[in-house]
Amino acid sequence: MAKNIAEQIVEMLENANVKRIYAVTGDSLNHLNIAVKKSSIEWIHVRHEEVGAYAAAAEAELDGFAVCAGSCGPGHVHLINGVYEAHRSHVPMLVIASSIPSDEMGMDYFQETNTIKLFDDCSHYNQMITRPEQVQRTVQTAIQHAISKKGVAVIGLPGDVSELNAEEATTSNKIFKTNPIIRPSDEELNKLAGLINESEKVTIYCGIGAENANAEVVELSKYLKAPVGYSFRGKMAIQPNNPNEVGLTGLLGLPSAYHAMHEADLLILLGTDFPYQKFMPVKNKIVQIDESPERLGRRAKLELGLAGDVKETIKALLPLLKEKTDIHFLNQQLEFYEKVKETQLTYVKDSGKENAIQPEFVAHTLDKLAKRDAIFTVDTGMCCVWGARYITGTGERKMLGSFNHGSMANAMPMAIGASLAHPERQVIAMCGDGGLSMLLGDMATIFQYKLPVKLIVFNNRALGMVKLEMEVGGMPDNETDMINPDFGMIAQAMGYPGKNVHKPEEVEAAIKDCLEYKGPYLLNIFTNPNALALPPKIEFEQVVGMTKSMAQLMLGGKMEEALDTVKTNYKHIKGLL
């Protein structure tokens, strides 16, 4: 019996080493579903397509490629947030968007969406299959785009087309994973070496593009006596085994990295597309090296912009450099970093009180007890702050989050994808109560597939980051409070242990029990709702804004909340100013 188009697509996905498809089945996807059932690929039945897209994005970031799918209309729209996440994070992902019958297109048919228009802004490749002879070429081209351009490729697949008999194409159906060596020209390298050699104080700043160049970055920093800062996405790769690291900068960062970047004569940006322009220096010289030349110069005024792989560029650059001997600048930055880390530990030592446990203390304890190769996922918001500042890179750990797209609710879905892709590793989701509430239903997916995911809920009963944004803007926080269900009981209703933690003295034992449990486990920790994380650069306007908001809270009758916020954060603010 001849295979149909759905079976042909699945066969190609098997040959591309796809292990699973994240989807909610239904109508136009049913033929693909049955084809998957006959194959070695596993169909992961999520409760919401957005969760499927996030899970696939996590798997793609860890393993290089993943697939999710959505059926016509609402299924496409539900996918879109996670698809944006994958595309903006530059991870290779294929989206199969099954669609309405091809003869009904353009007729305002039930559940009709235009996949070309819908996914156009979040994909490198986006085409509709309408004929059997297109299938192999389209699927091969889509996967090739996703892998080569590091982003999303979308295939529109009408339900009636998926059941047509397959036809063999004359073009290649293999996937080519190329690994070219890309570095600047000799002339460009000599120009860069000249800039470095003539600069007394050099700082290196790394992003996720330097992920595979830890040893080379460390060697370069030792040779130049240069402090090394990094972005949040770069942290897990650049922090380990790096004696000259000074932390990260940005909204979640530390004043030490900010200081080192601004005090340098020359700042070298390696593999980073760090988006916050206000944190970039404007008076010193800046060099940027990135494998994608279109990113050069869009975040800072550059003295020199070069295209190249970070690892290969450093290897070619080192022989052209003169080793620096003056260690005063480096030592100065490292001493300041030690003071910053001491300030950070203030909240670890002061662990909080009942129903107001310091989240910094929780994150520090989690960092201490988690395995060296744990995979962390963090919800956007305050959990990102605690993850950025207190989870230590070991060289084996990974941290996943919605760092570019900045969406809520990503931690639990990403943990699903990470755990399915790497069942042998400890997977820990640092969830906000707001984030977990948003996609609560897929806690059932964790139970259905018996995934040993650990959900650590930082339950501050508020949209914490939004509250901070309003207060530093001089506004009293409004409609940021959350009246939550009992997350511990919800976990138990879903089929696995859930425990509520109200007191600081309970935290360490509770986290240990959670991490040692062989299956899924939820820990609902009641953290201090007034714990605020301020950025490394405090503007005068922000201080004024915070003062105004505190006054407005008091005038509005929230005297106790205002005083608690000031008391909770006074030492933190003092340490950052």
Phi, psi and omega in degrees: 000134182292144178279150178268178184296320178302316179293325178295318179296315180297321178298319178293323178293322175299316180294337177271009176069028175286132184259334184203157173235127179266123185194165164249119185285168178153147177028265188292346179265354191297322180293322176294319178303312181294323178296321178295322180300328181277355188252186176273354181280143179261133175270116180263110185275090175281165179274338183217134183300330178300321177297318179299319180292319177295318179298317178295322178298320178295315178298319180296320180293325181281321191240357173101346179187144178202168186226138169227166183213155176213143180276175192302148174072246184303326178299321177296313184295322178296327180293331201301323183294315178292330178292317174302318180303309181299316184292317182287338177270359176062045175248139185286118181217139175256131176248124174258110183255091180290148192226179181293166178307138187298330181282353178259357183296137180083006183249017182056044182287160178306127178064025180284131168225150178269100185296329180296314179290318187297316186261006187298324185276354184228041179203153173269337182217136188203097185223156179255132174272125180235347183222149182302323183288349177279335199303302185299316181295318182292314181295314180299316181294321180298310181295321179298320177296313183301314183286316185286320181267355179057072179185202186264141168237139184239134174243118172277132185223099177300141183303322182288331179289324184297339181262001176290156177294139182284152174233144180277137178265161178269349180272173184292142172245012176274156177255130184251111178262096184274156180219067183288155174269117182241125176209163178296161178293164178301320179298316180294319179297321178295322178295317178297315180299321178298316178299315181293316183296330182270355181262132181280317185244114183241135172238140178252136178230125189242146173243194183296338178292347177259015186306321184264016185236030182305309183298320181290320178296316179298316180297317179297318182293322177294321182292324184262358185054047187249131171293153183237117171257171181204159175280170178301314181292334180275349190302309187298333182268327189264331181294319187296144174054034186236093185293345183255011182286145182232022174091192183244159177241185183105188183301331182258004195270194186242151181294339182295313179294319177302315181297313182297323180291323184277336182272350183284155170282324183226128176250125180253115179265120183243112174060039181231138173241040182313120194275347190268093186300327184293342179270355180274141177291157181237350185258340181260172179279142182231134174242138179234133176236124182211146179289343178250102186297339179293345180274348186295129171083002183272353178248339184205159176283120187259143168279326182205133176236126185231145177261128178175157171291134186299314183299309182292326179293315179296318180301321180282334183280322188307317180296344182268354187263152172263129181293134180273148183246339182280117183255009184299311182299313180300312181298323179299315181289322179293323177296318179296320179299320178298321178294320179297317180294326176296319178298319178302323183287351177306318185274348173282319180288322176264091192280357178101201183218182183302130181062013175215051180289135180293124181297331177298319178297319179297312182296319179296319179293319178298317179301319183292325187265340182288156181288159182294337180246024180297150172254120178258141168239140185233135174288147176293138182120216185296329178299326175298321180297311182293322177295317182296321189266337189237346177269123188268135173285134181247350187098344179244338181284157172231150174227124183245143178193177178269067190284334180260315182279328175068041181268149171288163166075017185274338190296310182295314177299319179295326177296326177298310180297319181295319182289323177293320181286328184225071182296343181278352185250153176287126180241122185237121177260118175268098189258139166278155178295326176292317180295313181296321180299327187294324182233043187303327187301330184279004164301332178291328178296322178301317179289319183301322181259010176051046182276129183281045181285138176254116180262111179255108185266118174273088191268091180259008176057034182198162167276086194299315182292323178294319177303315179297315180302317182292319184291318178288343174274004178084015180251145171288142180295137183223129180058034173257349180288149179231129171263105190266155168286172176281099184297327177299316179291325178297317177301316180297321177295329178284343175117009179219166186297141173221132184229137176264134180240118185253338187241144180302322182292348179270346193297307187298313180296322181294317179295320179299314178299317181298311184290331182276345181293141188281346181237199178293151184203138177243131177242116184256101188256123183277096185268168183292115182291346181258009176282118182243145178247116180263150182290168183292339179246111181261114177282149178301322180297327179291321178297315177299317180299316179297318179299315179300315183294322178296319179296319181293323176299315181295317178295332179275007177092003182261050183302315184296317179297318180297315180293322178297319180297315180296314181296319183296322191251002184302311182295324180295313180297316180301321182288340184259340183289000000 
